[in-house]
Amino acid sequence: MEDPAPDHDWAAPTPVTPDTGPAPASSPAPVPPTSAWPAPPVPPGAAPAWQPAPAPRAAAPTSASWQPGFMPLRPLGFADLLGLPFRAMRYNRGVIVGGPLLLTLATTVLTTAAMWLLFTDPSLALTDPLSQGDSIGVGTVAVFVLAIVAALLADVFSSAVVAPGVARGALGERIRLKEAWRAVRPRIGSLLLLYLLATLALLVAIAVGAMPLIIAIAAESVGWIVVGVLVVLAVALPAGFMVTLIGGISRPIIVLERRGAISAIGRAVRLLKGRFWWSVLVVFVAATLIGIVSNVVSQVGGFAALAVTLIAPDNLLVLGIAFAFVTALSLVISYVLAYSYLGSLFALVLIDLRIRHEGFDLTLAEAAEARRR
């Protein structure tokens, strides 16, 4: 069920002004702080669910307010979008790195436990060659199901919990993980619905693209099978990029703008107008680079696991524990890097799109100036 239209957007911290006593008679009345994350403009003819009274404009920002945090408040270029995620990871590391790390560790522990139970399950005759069991134990199946669910939840929430760290870091604020989770927790239903819609869209695209391949396989024609495979790739790859881009931008919209899943998708599509292929290029290059780095980490972990097999070839228990530890460590590093980097990238793409379409840089600079004063 979709949430109603949001009352307000990303909440800005209230600027603190020192108490200097009663103002002189000639001093102007104090200006109330404005929201640093304003609601998006309402389309013509659409009546907003709630329209706040217009507030006086804050003081004009000075030069010090155009980069209050880790990023400059201006439209971001190609190199900016590729490099700023690393600066965001350093600036609010407790949220942007710590959040995905905790989620990935939980998933890795469950996955390692499931693999260990599978390896030692007597019904699979892996530890007892004379065992005649023909079914996996209930405990093993239960742990495997928990591991799969944990992996899906880690994928859903890792990039979502990163978004508040990036948004607040753009204003020069360092926040803790519990503050970021406080922003994500009310949006869990919308995030899960978004994940379900993205998965269904991808499966439908693959199913439509696979129909010629299925027909070719039924006709047992090698030439048409090759054509069918090409059709599947031609449909699945663009659909995958589109789902990844729109879904990736929709997640920070859900968390930061407090929208429902369908509303966030529509908002992401509107913001991407005129910048779609540019954003696809940025995400493609970033995903390729982070994929290469993650693959290198995984390969190093594989070589380390192979070295363990050479050190202790006779002790199966030590060998299994060491192999599982090295493999799990490499997976944790690669997944945390991917979640932190790509989650930061999508949040930055959202900020860049709002700067280009809505003049969001001036709003952020005014909020930073109010906080600085």
C-alpha positions as semicolon CSV with decimal commas, in nm:
position;residue;x (nm);y (nm);z (nm)
1;M;0,000;0,000;0,000
2;E;0,146;0,330;-0,107
3;D;0,222;0,604;0,142
4;P;0,039;0,935;0,103
5;A;0,222;1,228;-0,048
6;P;0,507;1,337;0,177
7;D;0,459;1,641;0,392
8;H;0,821;1,745;0,361
9;D;1,150;1,630;0,221
10;W;1,488;1,553;0,365
11;A;1,478;1,704;0,712
12;A;1,750;1,956;0,781
13;P;1,903;1,998;1,124
14;T;1,777;2,307;1,302
15;P;2,051;2,569;1,309
16;V;2,164;2,667;1,656
17;T;2,214;3,039;1,726
18;P;2,374;3,159;2,045
19;D;2,164;3,352;2,295
20;T;2,286;3,711;2,282
21;G;2,007;3,861;2,490
22;P;1,725;4,085;2,370
23;A;1,780;4,234;2,027
24;P;1,808;4,613;1,993
25;A;1,508;4,805;1,867
26;S;1,675;4,856;1,529
27;S;1,753;4,486;1,479
28;P;1,528;4,295;1,239
29;A;1,315;4,008;1,367
30;P;1,493;3,671;1,368
31;V;1,437;3,466;1,054
32;P;1,302;3,113;1,111
33;P;1,519;2,840;0,964
34;T;1,415;2,694;0,630
35;S;1,423;2,329;0,533
36;A;1,748;2,217;0,374
37;W;1,572;1,943;0,180
38;P;1,260;2,111;0,035
39;A;0,968;1,928;-0,116
40;P;0,990;1,890;-0,494
41;P;0,788;2,130;-0,707
42;V;0,422;2,036;-0,754
43;P;0,322;1,972;-1,119
44;P;0,081;2,228;-1,268
45;G;-0,279;2,147;-1,185
46;A;-0,193;1,907;-0,903
47;A;-0,302;2,015;-0,557
48;P;-0,048;1,919;-0,290
49;A;-0,173;1,723;0,009
50;W;-0,022;1,981;0,238
51;Q;0,126;2,319;0,149
52;P;0,332;2,487;0,423
53;A;0,320;2,862;0,460
54;P;0,604;3,034;0,272
55;A;0,898;3,114;0,495
56;P;1,131;3,412;0,457
57;R;1,448;3,339;0,262
58;A;1,755;3,266;0,471
59;A;2,067;3,475;0,463
60;A;2,258;3,463;0,134
61;P;2,529;3,195;0,147
62;T;2,892;3,300;0,159
63;S;3,182;3,125;-0,013
64;A;3,242;2,906;0,293
65;S;2,895;2,753;0,253
66;W;2,947;2,616;-0,097
67;Q;3,141;2,317;0,033
68;P;3,038;2,258;0,393
69;G;3,103;1,883;0,376
70;F;3,284;1,635;0,156
71;M;3,142;1,761;-0,177
72;P;3,112;2,096;-0,357
73;L;2,757;2,226;-0,388
74;R;2,739;2,250;-0,767
75;P;2,644;2,024;-1,058
76;L;2,871;1,720;-1,043
77;G;3,082;1,607;-1,337
78;F;3,178;1,258;-1,446
79;A;3,499;1,249;-1,240
80;D;3,316;1,394;-0,938
81;L;3,059;1,117;-0,937
82;L;3,327;0,849;-0,963
83;G;3,554;0,995;-0,693
84;L;3,318;1,147;-0,438
85;P;3,183;0,812;-0,310
86;F;3,528;0,739;-0,165
87;R;3,532;1,079;0,008
88;A;3,184;1,012;0,145
89;M;3,303;0,674;0,276
90;R;3,582;0,847;0,468
91;Y;3,366;1,135;0,589
92;N;3,083;0,930;0,742
93;R;3,255;0,594;0,761
94;G;3,052;0,475;1,060
95;V;2,734;0,485;0,848
96;I;2,850;0,441;0,489
97;V;3,095;0,161;0,565
98;G;2,972;0,042;0,906
99;G;2,611;-0,018;0,798
100;P;2,690;-0,245;0,502
101;L;2,962;-0,413;0,710
102;L;2,719;-0,519;0,985
103;L;2,461;-0,642;0,734
104;T;2,721;-0,829;0,530
105;L;2,876;-0,988;0,839
106;A;2,537;-1,121;0,946
107;T;2,481;-1,265;0,600
108;T;2,830;-1,415;0,587
109;V;2,794;-1,582;0,926
110;L;2,466;-1,743;0,824
111;T;2,602;-1,848;0,485
112;T;2,916;-1,997;0,640
113;A;2,704;-2,183;0,897
114;A;2,481;-2,317;0,620
115;M;2,781;-2,438;0,418
116;W;2,931;-2,600;0,727
117;L;2,607;-2,780;0,807
118;L;2,586;-2,895;0,447
119;F;2,944;-3,019;0,460
120;T;2,888;-3,212;0,784
121;D;2,529;-3,328;0,723
122;P;2,538;-3,710;0,752
123;S;2,236;-3,747;0,524
124;L;2,450;-3,624;0,231
125;A;2,724;-3,879;0,302
126;L;2,988;-3,608;0,299
127;T;3,141;-3,709;0,631
128;D;3,032;-4,076;0,643
129;P;3,070;-4,266;0,315
130;L;2,855;-4,553;0,455
131;S;2,560;-4,324;0,533
132;Q;2,248;-4,413;0,339
133;G;2,055;-4,093;0,412
134;D;1,873;-3,942;0,116
135;S;1,747;-3,608;0,247
136;I;1,905;-3,296;0,390
137;G;1,844;-3,229;0,758
138;V;1,574;-2,982;0,858
139;G;1,827;-2,767;1,045
140;T;2,047;-2,739;0,736
141;V;1,753;-2,634;0,518
142;A;1,638;-2,378;0,779
143;V;1,982;-2,218;0,802
144;F;2,006;-2,206;0,422
145;V;1,670;-2,027;0,402
146;L;1,781;-1,779;0,670
147;A;2,105;-1,718;0,480
148;I;1,916;-1,645;0,157
149;V;1,674;-1,410;0,333
150;A;1,965;-1,233;0,507
151;A;2,143;-1,188;0,174
152;L;1,833;-1,032;0,018
153;L;1,778;-0,800;0,315
154;A;2,144;-0,697;0,311
155;D;2,111;-0,603;-0,055
156;V;1,793;-0,403;0,016
157;F;1,907;-0,215;0,326
158;S;2,280;-0,163;0,263
159;S;2,240;0,112;0,003
160;A;1,938;0,252;0,190
161;V;2,127;0,304;0,516
162;V;2,410;0,472;0,322
163;A;2,181;0,748;0,187
164;P;2,140;0,948;0,514
165;G;2,517;0,942;0,566
166;V;2,575;1,091;0,221
167;A;2,294;1,348;0,250
168;R;2,403;1,470;0,593
169;G;2,769;1,461;0,493
170;A;2,692;1,697;0,206
171;L;2,590;1,951;0,474
172;G;2,904;1,887;0,678
173;E;2,741;1,663;0,941
174;R;2,882;1,341;1,077
175;I;2,611;1,109;1,205
176;R;2,602;0,774;1,381
177;L;2,465;0,450;1,246
178;K;2,163;0,452;1,477
179;E;2,060;0,793;1,340
180;A;2,078;0,661;0,985
181;W;1,883;0,349;1,080
182;R;1,619;0,571;1,246
183;A;1,560;0,727;0,903
184;V;1,549;0,388;0,727
185;R;1,330;0,197;0,973
186;P;0,994;0,362;0,887
187;R;1,063;0,303;0,517
188;I;1,124;-0,073;0,537
189;G;0,790;-0,162;0,377
190;S;0,845;0,073;0,082
191;L;1,201;-0,053;0,032
192;L;1,084;-0,415;0,024
193;L;0,805;-0,326;-0,220
194;L;1,056;-0,148;-0,444
195;Y;1,281;-0,456;-0,439
196;L;0,986;-0,679;-0,529
197;L;0,877;-0,452;-0,816
198;A;1,233;-0,433;-0,952
199;T;1,270;-0,812;-0,938
200;L;0,936;-0,868;-1,111
201;A;1,020;-0,616;-1,385
202;L;1,351;-0,788;-1,451
203;L;1,193;-1,135;-1,456
204;V;0,922;-1,021;-1,698
205;A;1,183;-0,869;-1,931
206;I;1,389;-1,188;-1,924
207;A;1,079;-1,404;-1,983
208;V;0,974;-1,195;-2,284
209;G;1,326;-1,203;-2,427
210;A;1,354;-1,580;-2,370
211;M;1,043;-1,670;-2,570
212;P;1,228;-1,686;-2,908
213;L;1,498;-1,899;-2,744
214;I;1,240;-2,142;-2,604
215;I;1,076;-2,172;-2,947
216;A;1,416;-2,229;-3,109
217;I;1,504;-2,501;-2,857
218;A;1,170;-2,673;-2,922
219;A;1,239;-2,660;-3,298
220;E;1,592;-2,796;-3,239
221;S;1,744;-2,541;-3,472
222;V;2,100;-2,446;-3,384
223;G;2,091;-2,124;-3,586
224;W;1,769;-2,003;-3,424
225;I;1,903;-2,098;-3,081
226;V;2,196;-1,862;-3,138
227;V;1,955;-1,590;-3,248
228;G;1,742;-1,657;-2,940
229;V;2,041;-1,619;-2,709
230;L;2,125;-1,286;-2,874
231;V;1,765;-1,171;-2,830
232;V;1,776;-1,262;-2,460
233;L;2,094;-1,059;-2,415
234;A;1,955;-0,768;-2,616
235;V;1,648;-0,754;-2,390
236;A;1,793;-0,854;-2,053
237;L;2,098;-0,623;-2,050
238;P;1,912;-0,294;-2,117
239;A;1,636;-0,401;-1,878
240;G;1,895;-0,479;-1,613
241;F;2,061;-0,139;-1,652
242;M;1,727;0,041;-1,639
243;V;1,609;-0,148;-1,330
244;T;1,945;-0,093;-1,160
245;L;1,950;0,281;-1,233
246;I;1,588;0,363;-1,150
247;G;1,582;0,129;-0,849
248;G;1,916;0,263;-0,723
249;I;1,795;0,624;-0,733
250;S;1,454;0,533;-0,590
251;R;1,604;0,391;-0,271
252;P;1,752;0,720;-0,144
253;I;1,432;0,895;-0,257
254;I;1,229;0,659;-0,036
255;V;1,454;0,718;0,264
256;L;1,537;1,087;0,226
257;E;1,210;1,218;0,081
258;R;0,986;0,976;0,275
259;R;0,799;0,853;-0,031
260;G;0,634;0,524;-0,117
261;A;0,785;0,284;-0,369
262;I;0,569;0,375;-0,670
263;S;0,593;0,748;-0,596
264;A;0,973;0,716;-0,569
265;I;0,992;0,536;-0,904
266;G;0,790;0,811;-1,072
267;R;1,008;1,077;-0,910
268;A;1,326;0,904;-1,027
269;V;1,194;0,878;-1,384
270;R;1,106;1,249;-1,388
271;L;1,447;1,351;-1,255
272;L;1,625;1,135;-1,513
273;K;1,466;1,318;-1,806
274;G;1,746;1,464;-2,015
275;R;2,011;1,288;-1,804
276;F;1,918;0,922;-1,853
277;W;2,199;0,805;-2,080
278;W;2,452;1,015;-1,892
279;S;2,347;0,850;-1,568
280;V;2,356;0,506;-1,733
281;L;2,714;0,573;-1,844
282;V;2,820;0,685;-1,497
283;V;2,661;0,383;-1,325
284;F;2,800;0,143;-1,588
285;V;3,158;0,271;-1,551
286;A;3,132;0,280;-1,169
287;A;2,985;-0,071;-1,150
288;T;3,254;-0,202;-1,385
289;L;3,536;-0,048;-1,180
290;I;3,398;-0,168;-0,847
291;G;3,335;-0,510;-1,001
292;I;3,698;-0,534;-1,106
293;V;3,817;-0,437;-0,759
294;S;3,579;-0,682;-0,593
295;N;3,692;-0,957;-0,828
296;V;4,056;-0,887;-0,744
297;V;3,974;-0,913;-0,372
298;S;3,790;-1,240;-0,431
299;Q;4,081;-1,378;-0,634
300;V;4,325;-1,288;-0,357
301;G;4,098;-1,468;-0,112
302;G;4,092;-1,771;-0,342
303;F;4,471;-1,782;-0,360
304;A;4,491;-1,749;0,018
305;A;4,246;-2,038;0,055
306;L;4,458;-2,244;-0,184
307;A;4,767;-2,164;0,022
308;V;4,583;-2,294;0,330
309;T;4,522;-2,627;0,156
310;L;4,896;-2,659;0,092
311;I;4,990;-2,576;0,452
312;A;4,754;-2,824;0,620
313;P;4,664;-3,091;0,365
314;D;4,601;-3,371;0,617
315;N;4,391;-3,202;0,887
316;L;4,044;-3,173;0,733
317;L;3,896;-2,981;1,027
318;V;4,167;-2,713;1,026
319;L;4,154;-2,705;0,649
320;G;3,777;-2,651;0,642
321;I;3,780;-2,379;0,909
322;A;4,069;-2,190;0,752
323;F;3,925;-2,219;0,402
324;A;3,584;-2,092;0,519
325;F;3,742;-1,803;0,712
326;V;3,957;-1,683;0,422
327;T;3,675;-1,713;0,171
328;A;3,426;-1,537;0,400
329;L;3,671;-1,254;0,468
330;S;3,727;-1,187;0,098
331;L;3,352;-1,192;0,033
332;V;3,285;-0,947;0,318
333;I;3,545;-0,702;0,188
334;S;3,422;-0,717;-0,170
335;Y;3,052;-0,686;-0,080
336;V;3,103;-0,403;0,170
337;L;3,306;-0,212;-0,087
338;A;3,037;-0,261;-0,352
339;Y;2,745;-0,169;-0,124
340;S;2,919;0,137;0,023
341;Y;3,046;0,270;-0,309
342;L;2,735;0,212;-0,520
343;G;2,501;0,327;-0,242
344;S;2,696;0,652;-0,215
345;L;2,700;0,687;-0,594
346;F;2,321;0,663;-0,626
347;A;2,269;0,916;-0,346
348;L;2,511;1,155;-0,519
349;V;2,336;1,105;-0,854
350;L;2,009;1,201;-0,683
351;I;2,166;1,516;-0,537
352;D;2,317;1,605;-0,876
353;L;1,981;1,560;-1,053
354;R;1,807;1,781;-0,796
355;I;2,077;2,045;-0,836
356;R;2,029;2,049;-1,212
357;H;1,647;2,041;-1,211
358;E;1,555;2,223;-0,890
359;G;1,848;2,451;-0,796
360;F;1,914;2,231;-0,495
361;D;2,269;2,362;-0,455
362;L;2,143;2,706;-0,348
363;T;1,907;2,548;-0,094
364;L;2,187;2,337;0,052
365;A;2,422;2,636;0,066
366;E;2,160;2,844;0,248
367;A;2,109;2,567;0,502
368;A;2,485;2,534;0,550
369;E;2,515;2,910;0,598
370;A;2,238;2,905;0,860
371;R;2,414;2,624;1,046
372;R;2,751;2,798;1,024
373;R;2,614;3,123;1,171
